[in-house]
Amino acid sequence: AAINLLFWEGTDTFSSMSCLVAGTTMLLLLLFTFGASISLGIFVPLLYVGAAFGRAWAALFPDRFNVHTYAIVGATASLNGVARVLVSLTVIMIETTNLATFASPLMVVCLAS
């Protein structure tokens, strides 16, 4: 539910600082659980961290960047940076967001990350 809020809520819903704090907190918790060999998963927390950091970046410049786009692209980049699943992650994100027009940008982000 939190990832969907980062993807689809309005521009003024989350400040850049709140996204940075939430993303950093989740990243630290993820690093702790991953390093402790606790089986809590890495897929969804990485999506959340990337969405929070992407939205935080776009919230710094609300006139120039779309926070929804940067949240989706940030989530894709953070997960692909760890998992390295180019085509399947692109398809998963297209199906999750129902935005088929994002196929090319998500592929480019996956290749870059």
Long-range contacts (C-beta under 8 A, 24 or more apart in sequence): 2-48, 3-44, 3-47, 3-48, 3-51, 3-75, 6-48, 6-51, 6-52, 6-55, 6-71, 6-75, 7-51, 7-68, 7-71, 7-72, 7-75, 7-97, 8-68, 11-59, 11-62, 11-67, 14-55, 14-59, 15-59, 16-56, 16-57, 16-59, 16-60, 17-56, 19-52, 19-53, 19-55, 19-56, 19-59, 20-52, 20-53, 20-56, 22-52, 23-48, 23-49, 23-51, 23-52, 23-53, 23-56, 26-52, 42-82, 42-83, 43-79, 43-83, 46-75, 46-78, 46-79, 46-82, 46-83, 47-75, 47-78, 47-79, 48-75, 49-78, 50-74, 50-75, 50-76, 50-77, 50-78, 50-79, 51-75, 53-78, 72-97, 72-99, 72-102, 72-106, 73-105, 73-106, 73-109, 76-106, 76-109, 76-110, 76-113, 77-109, 77-110, 77-112, 77-113, 78-113, 80-109, 80-110, 80-113, 81-113, 86-110, 86-111
